[in-house]
Amino acid sequence: MDIYTGPVGSANVPQQIHDYSPGIAPNGLFWVIAASREVAQIDLESARASLRMSDVPVMDAHDVANALTNGQGLPSLGIPPIAPVPATVSFDIEWSGAIAEAQVENDMENFRGHFIKTGATVQWSASDPTTGFEFVSEAPNPARNLYSVVGHERNGVFFGREDED
């Protein structure tokens, strides 16, 4: 989750002031956290899903360049090194209301999926005890989202399996 000082939709690194992520694992996997099954509720038949997590420990690397370089920045591009600091984030995401559906299959790439375009709402917050910074998003508003997608896919080693997850 990121916070920028510029207009909504800005991806201008100099305007980024917070970049919350779990970091990069030693095996190279990045921006992924483990979560219990209870945090996600999914009912594809009714095109509804939710994801709720509270007080997730992450790092605030200030900007994406420092997140990707573990605080080394990109001085050649004018992005100074900034050491990541511990933070926490909480979020509540809800998807609902089928708008359209798509079946995708690509045997050459070992990929298949059933995807449903929906509406969604998001509410999230962040807290950085080192600096005392806190952020709370506005109340969920379906009109702020153009569309979202929920679905089920199989890829890689799971592509040929027919058993359910």
C-alpha positions as CSV (number, residue, x, y, z in Angstrom):
1,M,0.0,0.0,0.0
2,D,1.4,3.4,-1.0
3,I,0.7,7.0,-0.1
4,Y,1.5,9.9,-2.5
5,T,1.3,13.6,-2.1
6,G,0.2,14.1,-5.7
7,P,-3.1,13.6,-7.3
8,V,-5.0,10.3,-7.0
9,G,-3.6,7.9,-9.6
10,S,-0.1,9.4,-9.4
11,A,2.8,7.0,-9.7
12,N,5.4,9.7,-9.5
13,V,8.2,8.3,-7.1
14,P,9.3,11.8,-5.9
15,Q,5.6,12.3,-4.7
16,Q,5.6,9.0,-2.8
17,I,5.9,9.4,1.0
18,H,5.1,5.8,2.2
19,D,5.5,2.4,0.7
20,Y,4.2,-0.4,3.0
21,S,5.1,-3.9,2.1
22,P,6.3,-7.1,3.7
23,G,9.6,-6.8,1.9
24,I,11.5,-9.3,-0.2
25,A,12.1,-12.9,1.0
26,P,15.6,-14.5,0.7
27,N,14.2,-16.7,-2.1
28,G,13.2,-13.6,-4.1
29,L,9.4,-13.8,-3.4
30,F,8.2,-10.3,-2.8
31,W,5.2,-8.3,-1.6
32,V,3.5,-11.5,-0.4
33,I,2.5,-12.5,3.2
34,A,1.1,-15.7,4.6
35,A,-2.4,-15.5,6.0
36,S,-4.8,-17.9,7.6
37,R,-7.8,-19.1,5.6
38,E,-10.1,-17.2,7.9
39,V,-9.1,-13.8,6.6
40,A,-10.6,-14.5,3.1
41,Q,-14.2,-15.5,2.4
42,I,-15.0,-16.4,-1.2
43,D,-18.3,-17.4,-2.9
44,L,-17.7,-17.2,-6.6
45,E,-21.3,-18.4,-7.3
46,S,-22.6,-15.2,-5.9
47,A,-19.7,-13.1,-7.1
48,R,-18.8,-12.1,-3.5
49,A,-15.5,-12.2,-1.6
50,S,-13.8,-10.4,1.3
51,L,-10.3,-10.1,2.7
52,R,-9.8,-8.7,6.2
53,M,-6.5,-8.4,8.1
54,S,-5.5,-6.3,11.1
55,D,-2.2,-5.1,12.4
56,V,-0.1,-6.8,9.7
57,P,3.6,-6.2,10.4
58,V,5.2,-4.6,7.3
59,M,8.0,-2.2,6.5
60,D,7.6,1.4,5.4
61,A,10.3,1.9,2.8
62,H,9.2,5.4,1.9
63,D,9.0,4.7,-1.8
64,V,9.1,1.8,-4.3
65,A,12.7,2.4,-5.2
66,N,13.8,1.9,-1.5
67,A,11.4,-1.0,-1.1
68,L,13.0,-2.8,-4.1
69,T,16.6,-2.0,-3.0
70,N,16.2,-2.5,0.7
71,G,16.8,1.1,1.5
72,Q,19.6,1.8,-1.0
73,G,17.5,4.1,-3.1
74,L,18.5,4.9,-6.7
75,P,20.9,7.9,-6.4
76,S,21.6,7.9,-10.1
77,L,17.9,8.8,-10.6
78,G,17.8,11.3,-7.7
79,I,16.1,8.9,-5.2
80,P,18.2,9.0,-2.0
81,P,18.6,6.0,0.3
82,I,16.0,5.8,3.0
83,A,16.1,3.0,5.6
84,P,12.8,1.0,5.9
85,V,11.1,1.3,9.3
86,P,8.6,-1.2,10.9
87,A,4.9,-0.4,10.5
88,T,1.6,-2.1,10.6
89,V,-1.3,-2.1,8.1
90,S,-5.0,-3.2,8.3
91,F,-7.4,-3.6,5.5
92,D,-11.0,-4.6,4.7
93,I,-11.7,-5.4,1.1
94,E,-15.1,-6.5,-0.2
95,W,-16.0,-7.6,-3.8
96,S,-19.6,-8.0,-4.9
97,G,-22.0,-7.6,-7.8
98,A,-21.2,-9.5,-11.0
99,I,-20.7,-7.2,-14.0
100,A,-19.2,-9.6,-16.5
101,E,-17.5,-13.1,-16.5
102,A,-14.6,-14.6,-18.5
103,Q,-13.2,-18.0,-19.0
104,V,-9.5,-18.0,-19.9
105,E,-7.4,-21.0,-21.0
106,N,-3.9,-21.0,-22.4
107,D,-2.4,-24.5,-22.5
108,M,0.9,-23.2,-23.9
109,E,1.4,-21.1,-20.7
110,N,-0.2,-23.7,-18.3
111,F,-2.9,-21.3,-17.3
112,R,-6.7,-21.4,-16.9
113,G,-9.2,-19.4,-15.0
114,H,-12.7,-18.2,-14.4
115,F,-12.8,-14.5,-13.6
116,I,-15.7,-12.3,-12.5
117,K,-15.6,-8.5,-12.9
118,T,-17.3,-6.9,-9.9
119,G,-17.5,-3.8,-7.8
120,A,-15.5,-3.5,-4.6
121,T,-14.9,-1.3,-1.6
122,V,-11.6,-0.9,0.3
123,Q,-10.8,0.5,3.7
124,W,-7.3,0.5,5.0
125,S,-5.1,2.0,7.6
126,A,-1.4,2.2,8.5
127,S,0.6,3.0,11.6
128,D,4.3,3.8,12.0
129,P,5.3,3.8,15.7
130,T,8.8,5.0,14.9
131,T,7.6,8.4,13.5
132,G,4.1,8.4,15.0
133,F,2.5,8.6,11.5
134,E,-0.9,7.2,11.1
135,F,-3.2,7.0,8.0
136,V,-6.9,6.0,7.8
137,S,-8.6,5.8,4.4
138,E,-12.0,7.4,3.7
139,A,-15.1,5.3,4.4
140,P,-15.7,2.6,1.7
141,N,-17.4,4.1,-1.3
142,P,-18.3,1.8,-4.2
143,A,-18.4,4.8,-6.6
144,R,-14.6,5.2,-6.1
145,N,-13.8,1.9,-7.9
146,L,-14.2,1.4,-11.6
147,Y,-14.2,-2.3,-11.3
148,S,-12.4,-5.2,-9.7
149,V,-12.0,-8.9,-10.5
150,V,-12.3,-12.1,-8.4
151,G,-11.8,-15.5,-9.8
152,H,-10.2,-19.0,-9.6
153,E,-7.2,-19.9,-11.6
154,R,-4.8,-22.9,-12.1
155,N,-1.3,-22.4,-13.3
156,G,2.2,-23.9,-13.2
157,V,2.4,-27.3,-11.5
158,F,-1.3,-27.0,-10.5
159,F,-2.5,-26.5,-14.1
160,G,-3.2,-30.2,-14.9
161,R,-4.8,-31.0,-11.6
162,E,-8.5,-31.4,-11.5
163,D,-9.0,-31.7,-7.7
164,E,-10.3,-28.7,-5.8
165,D,-8.1,-26.5,-3.6
